[in-house]
Amino acid sequence: MTTKIFAGAAAFAALSLAATLSQAAEYNIRVGNWNPNSNHAVVNALNAWAEKIETESDGRIEVSVDKAIIGKPAGQYDLIRQGVVQAAGVRWHGHRDDST
């Protein structure tokens, strides 16, 4: 009896894992962001761009836009170079950063 329960549980776990893996994205892109989440550039550009990529790739590419600010505008390139993120909203029209 115990063997049958264990075998059934193992089969269920294997099927669940296979189903999860088949739904997982092939590529994950983390996008750095130096604007607050409510900023129009995040709402109207970055998030819309991320959704379009996910839709157009049929879910093979997942894009996550950082919710927290992890670097100043001038530091976004360094985050990409260091492999922290794969893309970043580096400059937006009308932004002037005097700290660099």
PAMARDO-172619 format. One record per residue (C-alpha): x, y, z. Coordinates in steps of 0.1 Angstrom, whole numbers, padded with zeros to 4 digits, always signed. Example, Ala and Ser with C-alpha at 12.3 -4.5 7.8 and 13.67 -1.06 7.14 Angstrom:
+0123-0045+0078/+0137-0011+0071/
END
This chain:
+0000+0000+0000/+0027+0025+0010/+0046+0017-0023/+0015+0024-0044/+0010+0058-0026/+0047+0067-0030/+0046+0057-0067/+0015+0077-0072/+0029+0108-0055/+0061+0105-0075/+0042+0103-0108/+0021+0133-0098/+0052+0153-0089/+0069+0143-0122/+0039+0154-0142/+0036+0186-0123/+0072+0194-0129/+0069+0187-0166/+0039+0209-0169/+0056+0237-0151/+0088+0235-0172/+0067+0235-0204/+0051+0267-0194/+0083+0285-0183/+0098+0312-0205/+0129+0302-0225/+0145+0336-0219/+0142+0361-0190/+0151+0397-0195/+0155+0419-0164/+0151+0456-0172/+0167+0482-0149/+0148+0513-0141/+0157+0545-0124/+0122+0560-0124/+0094+0555-0098/+0069+0529-0108/+0042+0555-0113/+0063+0575-0138/+0048+0578-0173/+0079+0564-0189/+0075+0532-0168/+0037+0529-0172/+0034+0539-0208/+0067+0527-0223/+0087+0501-0203/+0057+0480-0191/+0039+0482-0224/+0072+0472-0242/+0076+0443-0218/+0040+0431-0224/+0044+0434-0262/+0076+0413-0262/+0059+0386-0240/+0029+0385-0263/+0048+0386-0296/+0071+0358-0284/+0042+0336-0273/+0056+0336-0238/+0090+0324-0248/+0105+0357-0236/+0096+0370-0201/+0105+0406-0194/+0105+0419-0158/+0109+0456-0152/+0125+0463-0118/+0101+0477-0093/+0129+0492-0072/+0154+0518-0083/+0188+0502-0081/+0209+0528-0098/+0211+0564-0109/+0205+0572-0146/+0243+0572-0153/+0247+0539-0135/+0223+0520-0156/+0250+0511-0182/+0272+0497-0154/+0243+0475-0142/+0241+0461-0177/+0278+0456-0180/+0280+0439-0146/+0252+0415-0156/+0228+0427-0130/+0202+0436-0156/+0201+0428-0194/+0185+0461-0204/+0177+0495-0189/+0158+0527-0196/+0189+0548-0199/+0178+0582-0210/+0144+0597-0216/+0137+0628-0236/+0140+0659-0215/+0161+0644-0187/+0192+0661-0176/+0215+0645-0151/+0241+0669-0137/+0255+0643-0113/+0278+0628-0140/
END
